[in-house]
Amino acid sequence: MPTGTGKTVLFSEIVKMGFEKQRKILIAVHRIELIDQITKKLNEKGINVGHIVAGKNTDYSKIIQVASIQTLSRRERPDANLIIIDECHHAKAASYKKLWALYPHAKFLGVTATPIRLSGEGFDDIFDELILSMSTSRFIEEGYLVPISHYVQANPDLSNVKTSKGDYVTKMLSNVMMDNRLMMNLVDSYKEKCNGKTAIVFAVDVEHSKDIAYRFNSAGIIARHVDAKTPANEREQILKDFKSGRVKVISNVEIITEGFDFPECQVVQLARPTKSLALYLQMIGRVMRPAQGKNEGVVLDNAGLWLEHGLSDADRIWSLKGKKKRRNIPREFNELAIDDEGVIREVSRFRPEEVNGLKLIPMTEEFRRLIIFEDILKIAIQTERKLLYPYFQYIKYLIKIGQQKLTKIELEYIKKRLNYYNQEGRSLPEKRFKPGFWMVQQKYLTALPTLESLDGTYVSERDKTLDYNDFGDSL
């Protein structure tokens, strides 16, 4: 299930069903934050749990146990009929794989948003079946996740950064990302796109993260740094101040990726390039949870991750099987459409510098068609046709390709574009149309007319004669 869609809620309900039948269940996690989160959720369901974690006494009388995988390897193991592994993309680690040998008769349930390993290893040697939920785009459509506005802010040159174990070498990566121009761009892009909003920044290493926090504070934006060695009480206070809004920006090093639950977070800023698709999706997932008054999550991509992985809300095909050659970006995501001041245009991945400062949008069939509308509009303006001409030519084009109706997105986009030109000073009076024209165009959202009936709606005899095919190669 995608990040933010309720994996903990789902398996907590499964635990409740087992608890009522006196089944012994062990939940294994790799972060202390996940233990607290799971415990809270189970307590809400009236289930008291035992903890197998450093610093706490273990009550083995509880039939439900939540364990740190690190502590579990050093303590007496509880009985279990069912083992639940949270964030189970880590389950290939030796500490987890031992569980299958230690509990040969138990059933195993793994939950994750990202069933993929950086190495390309599969999971079919430890799990039998992959159960998929709805796609990310479907969760967004139904309101369970918020849509993402993905802005490209920088595309750092990583050509000289070596890789180790599948990802960039940290020190070399840090040297690149600490470049003064890139560091200034972090603060500038935040102030330009989302000033005053709560933001989580993902840094390369501790030195990088501390410098990021310093630069934000120097710009008058209250920011804090956290990493794995930040004392627990200090980290807790920082997160509390962040959630209250007193701290606007938290810069971290792989701490706020999994298990951090703050739906009100409005912005994620990516300052850490990675070849890990799982890490990329986990980072962006921090901003996709819905909250009151929040209608979108903003992603500031200062690491060029769109080039490595495509858009975060793209529908991906998951499998338990491994991949010999890891390919993060499906072929259909190699080209992306860009929203530039409200104008859709196609960009090339081979000229990333042209994308800086722009908002990425998915290359859906709908947006692909609107790129054709832009071509028709461009030629119509060059040939001094009436402003409604490109609209009717586009409707004619839709009919010819078998599209049954105009979508709301298409109508609103075309309306906005033509209204822009339908102003004094931007077109001649005889080329313009009455603003009330759009009132009757809602009918095309239900069904498009026939070509014969459409012929009578053209604004001049001259416009009737030109077919969209006459634009030739320009389309």
Secondary structure, DSSP 8 states (H G I E B T S, - for coil): --TTS-HHHHHHHHHHHHHHTT--EEEEES-HHHHHHHHHHHHHTT---EEESTTS---TT-SEEEEEHHHHTTS-----SEEEEETGGGTTSHHHHHHHHH-TTSEEEEE-S----TT---STTT-S-------HHHHHHTTSS--EEEEE------TT--EETTEE-HHHHHHHHT-HHHHHHHHHHHHHHHTTS-EEEE-SSHHHHHHHHHHHHHTT--EEEE-TTS-HHHHHHHHHHHHHTS--EEEESSSSSSS---TT--EEEE----S-HHHHHHHHHTT-S-BTTB--EEEEE-S-HHHHH--TTS-----SS--SS---S-GGGSSEEEEETTEEEEE-TT-GGGGTT-EEE---HHHHHHHHHHHHHHHHHHTT--TTHHHHHHHHHHHHTT--S--HHHHHHHHHHHHHHSSBTTB-GGG---GGGGGGGGGGGT----HHHHHTT-SSHHHHT--GGGGGGG-
